[in-house]
Amino acid sequence: MENKTLSLLFLIGGILFSLIFLIIGIVLIRDAIKKAKNCTLRVTAKVKDLKKVESIDNYADSYTSVYYSYYPTFEYTVGGQTITQTSQNGMAKPKYTIGQEVELCCNPENYKEYYILGDTMQKTIGIILCLVGVICLGICSIFFQFVI
């Protein structure tokens, strides 16, 4: 293949890579903002359980890496209902202890939709992904000047 063709393929790949990061970041930020808007009912939840999930990575050189994620299970009462929910956000180190009380904000129209008050992890990850996407697009735009 010609050098210019390879450069153009590299440029297209970089733009696609950037757009994927931007789209995922925007979706995460939008979801966090939507939850903050919809989940206005403040409740106190108790951590009922910490689910420990093991993940194993096997590498080609027979090296195996084992790591754990901890998912807290919250129990809270709202509207006369007791709700038990396991968080979808796992943590490498347990942030909560069993029996600990945690402030949640839940959706008054759907008590199972909630977010942990003060937890900005989703929005932070979204911002980081957007920044990576913007930086990669910037690099692609500089690279574009040399390809054309």
Helices and strands as residue ranges (DSSP letters): H 3-38, E 41-58, E 64-78, E 81-86, E 101-107, E 110-116, H 121-147
